[in-house]
Amino acid sequence: MSPVLDTVKEWINPNWGRARTVPPMDTGLRPNLRLDAAAELLPAGEFEPDDVVATAAGLVFSSGNDVCTVRADEVTRLASFGSPVTALTVRDEQVIAAVEGRGLVAVSQSGETEDLCTDAPVTTCVTALATDGAALLATVGSTKVAEWPRALVTGDRSGLLVRVDGARAEVVAERLAWPSGVGVAGDEVLLSLSLDHRVEARSALGKSGRVLSANLPVYPGRVHVAGEGWWFAAPYVRNRVTELLLDEPALLAEMTETISPEEWFVPRLRAGDPFTDTMQMGQLRVLGVVKSWAPARSCGLVFRMDSTGRVAESAHARVDSPRHGVTGVTVHNGQAVAAARGARNLLRLEDA
């Protein structure tokens, strides 16, 4: 709908107006320093963990094109592929990896690989994996664009939920707003819809369900189902400047057409400090110093949700902390472990 029609509708009835709001970090999402106090499990700067899972032998994480293990504080490359590994899960102590351009691949503890499914729906843009026993569930962020920032600014809703039984992939839900996490909890499938800021619980087939939590202040990501609740990674945080841009199609179009994607004012996994950064003249940066009221460009956050959809606890990093961009989370030996891609490390949380 055109901006003119939007304005006319709002003038006729203000309740028809569309206004994006970002709710505060409150109750279970109240900021703390747990991520800043977490122990680092990897050598500094040597890896860029994207997803992490726990096996009986230890932790397994993806980093670029590699699948690596952490055993007794020793990091070993388990398998290497010719393209990025975009998601992991564990089935019968066997690691399943989504490899961009290839499909789903089983990786044994000895490093041997075997193709499981190479059907078209799971060969590109797989964002998360889970298993319900025999079958696998995969979320596909988009069938049209490959990057999350571009999906955000274009309002893309072409994501999929895919069920993989044997070597066959079946699309069970479509037209999703960048589904970024999936987990199986009893008879329900948990689904993170990143661009809708929402977590849903759907039926086992993923076709219908209920909203667990809506209008989150973050873009929820991958989920790990634990006995005491569900842990979610939050790769990106919402900010009011981006929300303003998304409500102004003309301004958004000008930004995407005239500015390189690296300089778009959208959330990032890590906040750099380039001299070309946006909003320097809006009193957000004074004498080269980013002020405390400047909209956050990145965040470090994982949170645990109970079965009612209430956020029971969370772990944060400071706004100026390097420990941002948490893209994966698991539980190992009773402690949550976060894959902080932005910080290039695995972080083991202490108990709350």
C-alpha contacts under 8 A as a table, 3 or more apart, distances in Angstrom:
res1	aa1	res2	aa2	distance
1	M	5	L	6.66
1	M	6	D	6.93
2	S	5	L	5.41
2	S	6	D	6.36
3	P	6	D	4.93
3	P	7	T	6.16
3	P	248	E	7.90
3	P	249	P	7.59
4	V	7	T	5.14
4	V	8	V	6.27
5	L	8	V	5.01
5	L	9	K	6.08
6	D	9	K	5.23
6	D	10	E	6.22
6	D	17	G	7.11
7	T	10	E	5.14
7	T	11	W	6.12
7	T	17	G	7.71
8	V	11	W	5.03
8	V	12	I	6.23
9	K	12	I	5.18
9	K	13	N	6.16
9	K	14	P	7.58
9	K	16	W	6.25
9	K	17	G	6.89
10	E	13	N	5.10
10	E	14	P	4.57
10	E	15	N	6.90
10	E	16	W	5.37
10	E	17	G	4.55
11	W	14	P	5.98
13	N	16	W	5.59
13	N	17	G	7.43
14	P	17	G	5.35
19	A	247	D	7.74
20	R	243	E	6.20
20	R	244	L	7.58
20	R	247	D	7.63
21	T	240	R	7.39
21	T	243	E	7.58
22	V	215	N	7.70
22	V	216	L	7.79
22	V	217	P	5.62
22	V	238	R	6.77
22	V	239	N	6.88
22	V	240	R	6.71
23	P	215	N	7.23
23	P	216	L	6.87
23	P	217	P	5.40
24	P	217	P	6.58
25	M	29	L	5.05
25	M	30	R	5.25
25	M	31	P	6.93
25	M	217	P	6.73
26	D	29	L	5.04
26	D	30	R	4.61
26	D	31	P	7.94
27	T	30	R	5.53
27	T	311	V	7.61
28	G	310	R	7.71
28	G	311	V	4.91
28	G	312	A	5.18
28	G	313	E	4.92
28	G	314	S	6.27
29	L	303	F	7.29
29	L	311	V	6.78
29	L	313	E	6.73
29	L	314	S	5.68
30	R	314	S	7.57
31	P	314	S	7.94
31	P	315	A	7.51
31	P	316	H	5.82
31	P	317	A	7.93
32	N	315	A	6.42
32	N	316	H	5.34
32	N	317	A	7.00
32	N	318	R	7.76
33	L	36	D	5.22
33	L	37	A	6.28
33	L	315	A	6.88
33	L	316	H	5.52
33	L	317	A	5.43
33	L	318	R	6.64
34	R	37	A	5.09
34	R	38	A	6.14
34	R	315	A	4.95
34	R	316	H	5.72
34	R	317	A	6.77
34	R	349	L	6.78
34	R	350	E	7.35
34	R	352	A	7.84
35	L	38	A	5.00
35	L	300	G	7.13
35	L	301	L	7.45
35	L	315	A	5.55
35	L	316	H	5.17
35	L	317	A	4.97
35	L	323	R	7.11
35	L	347	L	7.29
35	L	349	L	6.69
36	D	316	H	7.31
36	D	317	A	5.19
36	D	318	R	7.21
36	D	321	S	7.33
36	D	323	R	6.81
37	A	349	L	7.65
37	A	350	E	7.89
38	A	347	L	5.56
38	A	348	R	5.34
38	A	349	L	4.82
38	A	350	E	6.38
39	A	347	L	5.46
39	A	348	R	5.16
39	A	349	L	6.81
40	E	43	P	7.89
40	E	345	N	6.44
40	E	346	L	5.77
40	E	347	L	4.87
40	E	348	R	6.58
41	L	73	D	6.90
41	L	345	N	6.87
41	L	346	L	5.35
41	L	347	L	6.22
41	L	348	R	7.16
42	L	46	E	7.68
42	L	47	F	7.55
42	L	73	D	7.84
42	L	75	V	7.38
42	L	345	N	5.66
42	L	346	L	6.16
43	P	46	E	5.95
43	P	47	F	7.74
43	P	345	N	7.62
44	A	47	F	7.74
44	A	344	R	7.24
44	A	345	N	6.85
45	G	48	E	7.50
45	G	344	R	5.73
45	G	345	N	7.28
46	E	344	R	7.44
47	F	63	S	6.08
47	F	344	R	5.72
47	F	345	N	6.72
48	E	62	S	7.95
48	E	63	S	5.05
48	E	64	G	6.82
48	E	340	A	7.76
48	E	341	R	5.21
48	E	342	G	7.61
48	E	343	A	7.74
48	E	344	R	4.32
48	E	345	N	6.44
49	P	52	V	7.36
49	P	61	F	6.14
49	P	62	S	5.46
49	P	63	S	4.56
49	P	64	G	7.62
49	P	339	A	5.53
49	P	340	A	6.47
49	P	341	R	5.14
49	P	344	R	6.11
49	P	345	N	6.21
49	P	346	L	6.88
50	D	61	F	7.13
50	D	62	S	5.60
50	D	63	S	5.87
50	D	64	G	7.73
50	D	86	T	7.42
50	D	87	A	7.73
50	D	327	T	5.65
50	D	328	G	6.18
50	D	339	A	5.94
50	D	340	A	7.06
50	D	341	R	5.33
51	D	61	F	5.53
51	D	62	S	5.46
51	D	63	S	7.83
51	D	86	T	7.62
51	D	87	A	5.97
51	D	88	L	6.28
51	D	327	T	6.35
51	D	328	G	4.52
51	D	329	V	7.11
51	D	339	A	5.96
52	V	59	L	6.95
52	V	60	V	5.69
52	V	61	F	4.19
52	V	62	S	6.61
52	V	88	L	6.89
52	V	328	G	5.79
52	V	329	V	6.16
52	V	330	T	6.36
52	V	337	V	7.97
52	V	338	A	7.52
52	V	339	A	6.11
53	V	59	L	5.91
53	V	60	V	5.38
53	V	61	F	6.34
53	V	88	L	6.83
53	V	89	T	6.28
53	V	90	V	6.96
53	V	329	V	7.50
53	V	330	T	5.66
53	V	331	V	7.92
54	A	58	G	5.93
54	A	59	L	4.60
54	A	60	V	6.17
54	A	90	V	7.70
54	A	330	T	6.61
54	A	331	V	6.85
54	A	332	H	5.86
55	T	58	G	5.19
55	T	59	L	6.04
55	T	60	V	7.22
55	T	90	V	7.23
55	T	93	E	6.00
56	A	93	E	7.02
57	A	71	R	7.05
58	G	69	T	6.96
58	G	70	V	6.03
58	G	71	R	5.38
58	G	332	H	7.96
59	L	69	T	5.64
59	L	70	V	5.18
59	L	71	R	6.91
59	L	332	H	7.52
60	V	67	V	6.99
60	V	68	C	5.62
60	V	69	T	4.34
60	V	70	V	6.32
61	F	67	V	5.83
61	F	68	C	5.38
61	F	69	T	6.30
61	F	88	L	7.68
61	F	339	A	7.96
62	S	65	N	7.45
62	S	66	D	5.76
62	S	67	V	4.55
62	S	68	C	6.17
62	S	85	V	6.20
62	S	86	T	7.62
62	S	87	A	7.48
62	S	88	L	7.39
63	S	66	D	5.27
63	S	67	V	6.37
63	S	68	C	7.38
63	S	84	P	7.94
63	S	85	V	7.19
64	G	83	S	7.74
64	G	84	P	5.07
64	G	85	V	6.17
65	N	80	S	5.81
65	N	81	F	5.27
65	N	82	G	6.34
65	N	83	S	5.28
65	N	84	P	4.19
65	N	85	V	5.37
66	D	77	R	6.80
66	D	78	L	7.46
66	D	79	A	5.80
66	D	80	S	4.39
66	D	81	F	6.25
66	D	84	P	7.44
66	D	85	V	6.71
67	V	77	R	6.12
67	V	78	L	5.45
67	V	79	A	5.18
67	V	80	S	6.30
67	V	85	V	7.47
68	C	75	V	6.76
68	C	76	T	5.51
68	C	77	R	4.26
68	C	78	L	4.91
68	C	79	A	6.95
69	T	74	E	7.96
69	T	75	V	5.61
69	T	76	T	5.27
69	T	77	R	6.40
69	T	78	L	6.38
70	V	73	D	5.98
70	V	74	E	5.49
70	V	75	V	4.62
70	V	76	T	6.60
71	R	74	E	5.24
71	R	75	V	6.60
77	R	80	S	7.43
78	L	109	Q	7.53
78	L	110	S	7.24
78	L	111	G	4.89
79	A	107	V	7.32
79	A	111	G	5.40
79	A	112	E	7.43
79	A	113	T	7.62
81	F	84	P	7.20
81	F	85	V	7.70
81	F	99	V	7.57
83	S	99	V	6.52
83	S	100	E	5.77
83	S	101	G	7.22
84	P	99	V	5.94
84	P	100	E	5.59
85	V	88	L	7.94
85	V	97	A	6.52
85	V	98	A	5.69
85	V	99	V	4.57
85	V	100	E	6.28
86	T	97	A	7.45
86	T	98	A	5.53
86	T	99	V	6.09
86	T	100	E	6.65
86	T	125	C	7.49
86	T	126	V	6.23
86	T	127	T	6.04
86	T	128	A	7.47
87	A	97	A	5.81
87	A	98	A	5.19
87	A	99	V	7.75
87	A	126	V	6.81
87	A	127	T	5.86
87	A	128	A	5.03
87	A	129	L	6.09
88	L	95	V	6.85
88	L	96	I	5.61
88	L	97	A	4.65
88	L	98	A	6.46
88	L	128	A	6.93
88	L	129	L	5.96
89	T	95	V	5.86
89	T	96	I	5.27
89	T	97	A	6.77
89	T	129	L	5.60
89	T	130	A	5.67
89	T	131	T	7.31
90	V	93	E	5.85
90	V	94	Q	5.53
90	V	95	V	4.57
90	V	96	I	5.89
90	V	130	A	7.69
90	V	131	T	7.49
91	R	94	Q	5.20
91	R	95	V	6.43
91	R	96	I	7.14
91	R	131	T	6.65
91	R	133	G	7.35
94	Q	106	A	6.71
94	Q	107	V	6.30
94	Q	108	S	5.54
94	Q	109	Q	7.03
95	V	106	A	5.85
95	V	107	V	5.17
95	V	108	S	6.48
95	V	109	Q	7.89
96	I	104	L	6.64
96	I	105	V	5.65
96	I	106	A	4.55
96	I	107	V	6.09
97	A	104	L	5.65
97	A	105	V	5.20
97	A	106	A	6.31
97	A	107	V	7.19
98	A	102	R	7.81
98	A	103	G	5.64
98	A	104	L	4.57
98	A	105	V	6.32
98	A	122	V	7.68
98	A	123	T	7.72
98	A	126	V	6.56
98	A	129	L	7.85
99	V	102	R	5.41
99	V	103	G	5.37
99	V	104	L	6.24
99	V	105	V	7.05
99	V	123	T	7.14
99	V	124	T	7.92
100	E	103	G	6.52
100	E	123	T	5.88
100	E	124	T	5.22
100	E	125	C	6.80
100	E	126	V	7.56
101	G	123	T	4.91
101	G	124	T	5.48
102	R	118	T	6.13
102	R	123	T	5.21
102	R	124	T	7.72
103	G	115	D	7.47
103	G	116	L	7.67
103	G	117	C	5.80
103	G	118	T	4.58
103	G	119	D	7.04
103	G	120	A	7.94
103	G	122	V	5.37
103	G	123	T	4.16
103	G	124	T	7.33
104	L	115	D	6.24
104	L	116	L	5.46
104	L	117	C	5.17
104	L	118	T	6.49
104	L	122	V	7.01
104	L	123	T	7.48
105	V	113	T	6.47
105	V	114	E	5.54
105	V	115	D	4.46
105	V	116	L	5.31
105	V	117	C	7.18
106	A	113	T	5.48
106	A	114	E	5.13
106	A	115	D	6.27
106	A	116	L	6.42
107	V	110	S	7.99
107	V	111	G	5.86
107	V	112	E	5.67
107	V	113	T	4.63
107	V	114	E	6.76
108	S	111	G	5.18
108	S	112	E	5.28
108	S	113	T	6.51
109	Q	112	E	7.51
115	D	118	T	7.19
116	L	166	G	7.17
116	L	167	A	5.68
117	C	122	V	7.65
117	C	164	V	7.54
117	C	166	G	7.37
117	C	167	A	4.52
117	C	168	R	6.44
117	C	169	A	7.23
118	T	122	V	6.83
118	T	123	T	6.25
118	T	167	A	7.36
119	D	122	V	6.08
119	D	123	T	6.64
119	D	167	A	7.69
119	D	168	R	6.66
119	D	169	A	6.03
120	A	123	T	5.38
120	A	124	T	7.69
121	P	124	T	7.11
121	P	140	V	7.65
121	P	162	V	7.33
121	P	169	A	6.82
121	P	170	E	7.96
121	P	171	V	7.47
122	V	125	C	7.53
122	V	126	V	6.13
122	V	138	A	7.34
122	V	140	V	7.14
122	V	162	V	7.65
122	V	169	A	7.34
123	T	126	V	7.22
124	T	140	V	7.55
124	T	143	T	7.97
125	C	140	V	5.47
125	C	141	G	5.80
125	C	142	S	6.48
125	C	143	T	7.46
125	C	146	A	6.13
126	V	129	L	7.91
126	V	138	A	6.65
126	V	139	T	5.72
126	V	140	V	4.36
126	V	141	G	6.32
127	T	138	A	7.44
127	T	139	T	5.61
127	T	140	V	5.64
127	T	141	G	5.88
127	T	179	P	7.40
127	T	180	S	5.34
127	T	181	G	6.91
128	A	138	A	5.74
128	A	139	T	5.39
128	A	140	V	7.58
128	A	180	S	6.07
128	A	181	G	5.21
128	A	182	V	6.15
128	A	222	R	6.36
129	L	136	L	7.08
129	L	137	L	5.65
129	L	138	A	4.59
129	L	139	T	6.66
129	L	181	G	7.50
129	L	182	V	6.34
129	L	183	G	7.67
130	A	136	L	5.82
130	A	137	L	5.13
130	A	138	A	6.59
130	A	182	V	6.11
130	A	183	G	5.43
130	A	184	V	6.89
131	T	134	A	7.21
131	T	135	A	5.98
131	T	136	L	4.42
131	T	137	L	5.86
131	T	183	G	7.51
131	T	184	V	6.93
132	D	135	A	5.84
132	D	136	L	6.37
132	D	137	L	7.56
132	D	184	V	6.02
133	G	136	L	7.55
134	A	165	D	7.16
135	A	163	R	6.87
135	A	164	V	5.64
135	A	165	D	4.72
135	A	166	G	7.05
136	L	163	R	5.80
136	L	164	V	4.93
136	L	165	D	6.52
137	L	161	L	7.16
137	L	162	V	5.71
137	L	163	R	4.68
137	L	164	V	6.12
137	L	182	V	7.31
138	A	161	L	5.94
138	A	162	V	5.08
138	A	163	R	6.43
138	A	164	V	7.57
138	A	182	V	7.16
139	T	159	G	7.42
139	T	160	L	5.76
139	T	161	L	4.70
139	T	162	V	6.16
139	T	179	P	5.83
139	T	180	S	6.47
139	T	181	G	6.80
139	T	182	V	6.73
140	V	143	T	7.33
140	V	159	G	5.37
140	V	160	L	4.94
140	V	161	L	6.38
140	V	162	V	7.55
140	V	178	W	7.30
140	V	179	P	6.53
140	V	180	S	7.59
141	G	146	A	7.92
141	G	148	W	7.85
141	G	158	S	7.51
141	G	159	G	4.72
141	G	160	L	6.75
141	G	176	L	8.00
141	G	177	A	7.54
141	G	178	W	4.22
141	G	179	P	5.25
141	G	180	S	6.27
142	S	145	V	5.82
142	S	146	A	6.72
142	S	151	A	7.61
142	S	156	D	7.33
142	S	157	R	7.12
142	S	158	S	5.01
142	S	159	G	4.22
142	S	160	L	7.05
142	S	178	W	6.01
143	T	146	A	7.72
143	T	158	S	5.63
143	T	159	G	6.25
143	T	160	L	7.91
144	K	156	D	7.82
144	K	158	S	6.76
145	V	148	W	7.95
145	V	150	R	6.89
145	V	151	A	6.30
145	V	156	D	7.95
146	A	150	R	7.83
146	A	151	A	7.84
147	E	150	R	5.57
147	E	151	A	6.39
148	W	151	A	5.04
148	W	152	L	6.20
148	W	178	W	7.69
149	P	152	L	5.04
149	P	153	V	6.40
149	P	266	V	6.72
149	P	267	P	7.74
150	R	153	V	5.29
150	R	154	T	6.05
151	A	154	T	5.30
151	A	155	G	5.86
151	A	156	D	4.89
151	A	157	R	7.97
151	A	178	W	7.50
152	L	155	G	5.33
152	L	156	D	6.64
152	L	195	L	6.61
153	V	156	D	7.90
153	V	246	L	6.75
153	V	252	L	7.26
155	G	177	A	7.94
156	D	177	A	6.46
156	D	178	W	7.47
157	R	175	R	5.04
157	R	176	L	4.99
157	R	177	A	4.34
157	R	178	W	6.54
158	S	174	E	6.55
158	S	175	R	4.49
158	S	176	L	5.65
158	S	177	A	6.71
158	S	178	W	7.33
159	G	174	E	5.84
159	G	175	R	5.47
159	G	176	L	4.42
159	G	177	A	5.90
159	G	178	W	5.17
159	G	179	P	6.10
160	L	171	V	6.69
160	L	172	V	7.62
160	L	173	A	5.65
160	L	174	E	4.45
160	L	175	R	6.59
160	L	176	L	6.03
160	L	179	P	7.10
161	L	171	V	6.00
161	L	172	V	5.76
161	L	173	A	4.98
161	L	174	E	6.40
161	L	179	P	7.61
161	L	206	G	7.32
162	V	169	A	6.42
162	V	170	E	5.52
162	V	171	V	4.40
162	V	172	V	5.63
162	V	173	A	7.09
163	R	169	A	5.75
163	R	170	E	5.20
163	R	171	V	6.32
163	R	172	V	6.61
164	V	167	A	6.81
164	V	168	R	5.62
164	V	169	A	4.38
164	V	170	E	6.25
165	D	168	R	5.55
165	D	169	A	6.56
171	V	174	E	7.16
172	V	205	L	6.55
172	V	206	G	6.12
172	V	207	K	6.33
173	A	176	L	7.54
173	A	206	G	6.33
173	A	207	K	5.81
176	L	179	P	6.22
176	L	193	L	7.14
177	A	193	L	5.75
177	A	194	S	6.50
177	A	195	L	5.24
177	A	196	D	6.18
178	W	193	L	5.90
178	W	194	S	5.58
178	W	195	L	5.97
179	P	182	V	7.94
179	P	191	L	6.87
179	P	192	S	5.56
179	P	193	L	4.46
179	P	194	S	5.87
179	P	195	L	7.99
180	S	191	L	7.67
180	S	192	S	5.55
180	S	193	L	6.21
180	S	194	S	5.99
180	S	220	P	7.25
180	S	221	G	4.90
180	S	222	R	5.80
181	G	190	L	7.76
181	G	191	L	5.69
181	G	192	S	4.81
181	G	193	L	7.53
181	G	220	P	7.69
181	G	221	G	5.10
181	G	222	R	3.74
181	G	223	V	5.38
182	V	189	V	6.90
182	V	190	L	5.42
182	V	191	L	4.75
182	V	192	S	6.48
182	V	222	R	6.48
182	V	223	V	6.00
183	G	189	V	5.75
183	G	190	L	4.98
183	G	191	L	6.82
183	G	223	V	5.99
183	G	224	H	6.40
183	G	225	V	6.24
184	V	187	D	7.38
184	V	188	E	6.03
184	V	189	V	4.68
184	V	190	L	6.07
184	V	225	V	6.97
185	A	188	E	5.36
185	A	189	V	6.14
185	A	190	L	6.94
185	A	225	V	6.56
186	G	189	V	7.99
187	D	203	S	6.76
187	D	204	A	5.73
188	E	201	A	5.92
188	E	202	R	5.43
188	E	203	S	4.96
188	E	204	A	5.20
189	V	201	A	5.47
189	V	202	R	4.99
189	V	203	S	6.05
189	V	204	A	5.79
189	V	205	L	7.98
189	V	206	G	6.44
190	L	199	V	7.08
190	L	200	E	5.76
190	L	201	A	4.60
190	L	202	R	6.37
190	L	223	V	7.87
191	L	199	V	5.69
191	L	200	E	5.15
191	L	201	A	6.28
191	L	202	R	7.39
192	S	197	H	7.90
192	S	198	R	6.19
192	S	199	V	4.65
192	S	200	E	6.53
192	S	220	P	5.83
192	S	221	G	6.00
192	S	222	R	7.09
192	S	223	V	7.66
193	L	196	D	5.46
193	L	197	H	6.11
193	L	198	R	5.32
193	L	199	V	6.09
193	L	200	E	7.69
193	L	219	Y	7.82
193	L	220	P	6.87
193	L	221	G	7.82
194	S	197	H	5.18
194	S	198	R	6.69
194	S	219	Y	4.71
194	S	220	P	5.22
194	S	221	G	6.47
195	L	198	R	7.90
195	L	219	Y	6.47
196	D	214	A	7.93
196	D	215	N	7.46
196	D	219	Y	7.76
197	H	214	A	6.24
197	H	215	N	5.34
197	H	216	L	5.15
197	H	217	P	7.25
197	H	218	V	6.41
197	H	219	Y	5.14
197	H	220	P	6.34
198	R	211	V	7.37
198	R	212	L	7.66
198	R	213	S	5.66
198	R	214	A	4.46
198	R	215	N	6.13
198	R	216	L	6.38
198	R	219	Y	7.87
198	R	220	P	7.13
199	V	211	V	6.23
199	V	212	L	5.52
199	V	213	S	5.24
199	V	214	A	6.54
199	V	220	P	7.49
200	E	209	G	6.95
200	E	210	R	5.74
200	E	211	V	4.42
200	E	212	L	5.14
200	E	213	S	7.02
201	A	209	G	5.50
201	A	210	R	5.38
201	A	211	V	6.27
201	A	212	L	6.34
202	R	205	L	7.61
202	R	206	G	5.09
202	R	207	K	6.64
202	R	208	S	5.28
202	R	209	G	3.81
202	R	210	R	6.27
203	S	206	G	4.98
203	S	207	K	6.35
203	S	208	S	5.73
203	S	209	G	5.67
205	L	208	S	8.00
206	G	209	G	7.54
211	V	214	A	6.82
212	L	308	T	6.84
212	L	309	G	4.66
213	S	216	L	7.07
213	S	309	G	5.44
213	S	310	R	7.47
216	L	219	Y	7.17
216	L	220	P	7.88
217	P	237	V	6.55
217	P	238	R	5.73
218	V	234	A	6.33
218	V	236	Y	6.00
218	V	237	V	4.31
218	V	238	R	5.22
219	Y	234	A	6.02
219	Y	235	P	6.82
219	Y	236	Y	5.42
219	Y	237	V	6.03
219	Y	238	R	6.84
220	P	232	F	6.77
220	P	233	A	6.34
220	P	234	A	4.81
220	P	235	P	6.99
220	P	236	Y	7.60
221	G	232	F	6.25
221	G	233	A	5.03
221	G	234	A	5.31
221	G	235	P	6.33
221	G	327	T	6.70
221	G	328	G	7.60
222	R	232	F	5.72
222	R	233	A	5.40
222	R	234	A	7.80
222	R	327	T	6.83
222	R	328	G	5.77
222	R	329	V	7.08
223	V	230	W	6.57
223	V	231	W	5.53
223	V	232	F	4.46
223	V	233	A	6.50
223	V	328	G	7.64
223	V	329	V	6.94
224	H	230	W	5.69
224	H	231	W	5.08
224	H	232	F	6.49
224	H	329	V	6.39
224	H	330	T	5.59
224	H	331	V	7.62
225	V	229	G	6.42
225	V	230	W	4.59
225	V	231	W	6.45
226	A	229	G	5.30
226	A	230	W	5.58
226	A	231	W	7.18
226	A	331	V	7.16
227	G	230	W	7.90
228	E	306	D	7.37
229	G	304	R	6.33
229	G	305	M	5.73
229	G	306	D	4.77
229	G	307	S	6.57
230	W	304	R	5.34
230	W	305	M	5.20
230	W	306	D	6.41
230	W	307	S	7.96
231	W	302	V	7.01
231	W	303	F	5.66
231	W	304	R	4.29
231	W	305	M	6.41
231	W	329	V	6.87
231	W	330	T	7.37
232	F	302	V	5.67
232	F	303	F	5.39
232	F	304	R	6.16
232	F	305	M	7.68
232	F	328	G	7.86
232	F	329	V	6.74
233	A	301	L	6.67
233	A	302	V	4.67
233	A	303	F	6.76
233	A	326	V	5.89
233	A	327	T	5.68
233	A	328	G	5.54
233	A	329	V	5.89
233	A	338	A	7.64
234	A	237	V	7.25
234	A	300	G	7.46
234	A	301	L	5.50
234	A	302	V	5.67
234	A	303	F	7.74
234	A	325	G	7.61
234	A	326	V	6.10
234	A	327	T	6.71
235	P	269	L	6.32
235	P	299	C	7.16
235	P	300	G	7.33
235	P	301	L	7.33
235	P	324	H	7.81
235	P	325	G	4.82
235	P	326	V	4.88
235	P	327	T	5.13
236	Y	267	P	5.79
236	Y	268	R	6.43
236	Y	269	L	6.51
236	Y	298	S	6.02
236	Y	299	C	6.22
236	Y	325	G	6.76
237	V	267	P	6.45
237	V	296	A	7.30
237	V	297	R	7.27
237	V	298	S	6.17
237	V	299	C	5.95
238	R	242	T	7.40
238	R	243	E	7.60
238	R	267	P	7.02
238	R	296	A	7.90
239	N	242	T	5.71
239	N	243	E	6.43
239	N	267	P	7.78
239	N	295	P	5.75
239	N	296	A	6.32
239	N	297	R	7.47
240	R	243	E	4.91
240	R	244	L	6.02
240	R	295	P	6.95
241	V	244	L	5.05
241	V	245	L	6.37
241	V	265	F	7.57
241	V	295	P	6.97
242	T	245	L	5.04
242	T	246	L	6.26
242	T	265	F	6.26
242	T	266	V	5.77
242	T	267	P	7.83
243	E	246	L	5.11
243	E	247	D	6.49
244	L	247	D	5.24
244	L	248	E	6.55
245	L	248	E	5.13
245	L	249	P	7.25
245	L	251	L	6.54
245	L	252	L	5.56
246	L	249	P	6.60
246	L	252	L	6.57
248	E	251	L	5.46
248	E	252	L	6.07
249	P	252	L	4.99
249	P	253	A	5.97
250	A	253	A	5.14
250	A	254	E	6.26
251	L	254	E	5.11
251	L	255	M	6.23
252	L	255	M	5.10
252	L	256	T	6.27
253	A	256	T	5.26
253	A	257	E	6.03
254	E	257	E	5.18
254	E	258	T	5.86
254	E	259	I	7.92
255	M	258	T	5.51
255	M	259	I	5.46
255	M	264	W	6.80
256	T	259	I	5.79
256	T	260	S	7.20
256	T	261	P	7.04
256	T	264	W	7.18
257	E	260	S	7.96
259	I	263	E	6.44
259	I	264	W	6.71
260	S	263	E	5.60
260	S	264	W	6.79
261	P	264	W	5.22
263	E	276	T	7.74
263	E	277	D	6.59
263	E	278	T	7.03
264	W	278	T	7.85
265	F	278	T	6.74
266	V	297	R	7.05
267	P	296	A	7.83
267	P	297	R	4.86
267	P	298	S	5.75
268	R	271	A	6.35
268	R	297	R	5.83
268	R	298	S	5.14
268	R	325	G	7.44
269	L	298	S	5.63
269	L	299	C	7.33
269	L	324	H	6.31
269	L	325	G	4.05
269	L	326	V	7.60
269	L	341	R	7.20
269	L	342	G	5.00
270	R	297	R	7.72
270	R	298	S	5.56
270	R	299	C	7.61
270	R	322	P	7.44
270	R	324	H	5.79
270	R	325	G	5.88
270	R	342	G	4.87
270	R	343	A	7.36
271	A	297	R	5.98
271	A	298	S	5.62
273	D	277	D	6.92
274	P	277	D	5.37
277	D	280	Q	6.70
279	M	282	G	5.33
279	M	283	Q	7.86
279	M	284	L	6.52
279	M	285	R	7.55
280	Q	283	Q	6.76
280	Q	284	L	6.02
280	Q	285	R	5.12
280	Q	286	V	7.68
281	M	284	L	7.02
281	M	285	R	6.99
282	G	285	R	7.23
283	Q	286	V	5.96
283	Q	291	K	7.87
284	L	290	V	5.91
284	L	291	K	5.47
284	L	293	W	7.05
284	L	294	A	5.04
285	R	288	G	5.78
285	R	289	V	5.20
285	R	290	V	4.33
285	R	291	K	5.75
285	R	294	A	7.72
286	V	289	V	5.26
286	V	290	V	6.59
286	V	291	K	7.02
290	V	294	A	6.72
291	K	294	A	5.51
296	A	299	C	7.18
296	A	319	V	7.01
298	S	319	V	7.62
298	S	324	H	6.36
298	S	325	G	6.75
299	C	316	H	7.88
299	C	317	A	6.99
299	C	318	R	7.79
299	C	319	V	6.42
299	C	323	R	7.91
299	C	324	H	4.89
299	C	325	G	6.12
300	G	315	A	7.97
300	G	316	H	5.44
300	G	317	A	4.85
300	G	318	R	7.43
300	G	319	V	7.93
300	G	323	R	5.78
300	G	324	H	3.86
300	G	325	G	5.64
300	G	326	V	5.96
300	G	340	A	7.82
301	L	314	S	7.05
301	L	315	A	5.60
301	L	316	H	4.59
301	L	317	A	6.60
301	L	324	H	7.41
301	L	325	G	7.85
301	L	326	V	6.45
302	V	314	S	5.66
302	V	315	A	5.41
302	V	316	H	6.87
302	V	326	V	7.15
302	V	329	V	7.61
302	V	338	A	7.47
303	F	311	V	6.80
303	F	312	A	7.63
303	F	313	E	5.74
303	F	314	S	3.94
303	F	315	A	6.23
304	R	311	V	5.78
304	R	312	A	5.68
304	R	313	E	5.35
304	R	314	S	6.07
305	M	308	T	7.82
305	M	309	G	5.79
305	M	310	R	5.46
305	M	311	V	4.33
305	M	312	A	5.44
305	M	313	E	7.31
306	D	309	G	5.57
306	D	310	R	5.59
306	D	311	V	6.49
306	D	312	A	6.26
307	S	310	R	7.43
311	V	314	S	7.54
313	E	352	A	7.88
315	A	349	L	7.97
317	A	321	S	6.00
317	A	323	R	6.20
317	A	324	H	6.93
318	R	321	S	4.91
321	S	324	H	6.95
322	P	342	G	7.58
322	P	343	A	5.73
323	R	340	A	6.69
323	R	342	G	6.71
323	R	343	A	4.68
324	H	340	A	6.31
324	H	341	R	7.55
324	H	342	G	5.11
324	H	343	A	5.63
325	G	340	A	5.36
325	G	341	R	5.46
325	G	342	G	4.18
325	G	343	A	6.69
326	V	329	V	7.80
326	V	338	A	6.40
326	V	339	A	5.57
326	V	340	A	3.99
326	V	341	R	5.86
326	V	342	G	6.72
327	T	338	A	7.66
327	T	339	A	5.85
327	T	340	A	6.02
327	T	341	R	6.19
328	G	338	A	5.79
328	G	339	A	4.80
328	G	340	A	7.18
329	V	336	A	6.92
329	V	337	V	5.62
329	V	338	A	4.43
329	V	339	A	5.95
330	T	336	A	5.73
330	T	337	V	5.36
330	T	338	A	6.66
331	V	334	G	6.01
331	V	335	Q	5.34
331	V	336	A	4.32
331	V	337	V	5.82
332	H	335	Q	5.37
332	H	336	A	6.34
332	H	337	V	6.85
335	Q	348	R	6.82
335	Q	349	L	6.24
335	Q	350	E	6.85
335	Q	351	D	7.09
336	A	348	R	6.04
336	A	349	L	5.52
336	A	350	E	7.89
337	V	346	L	6.70
337	V	347	L	5.52
337	V	348	R	4.43
337	V	349	L	6.13
338	A	346	L	5.68
338	A	347	L	5.09
338	A	348	R	6.46
338	A	349	L	7.74
339	A	344	R	8.00
339	A	345	N	6.39
339	A	346	L	4.73
339	A	347	L	6.51
340	A	343	A	5.19
340	A	344	R	5.86
340	A	345	N	5.52
340	A	346	L	5.95
340	A	347	L	7.05
341	R	344	R	4.82
341	R	345	N	6.62
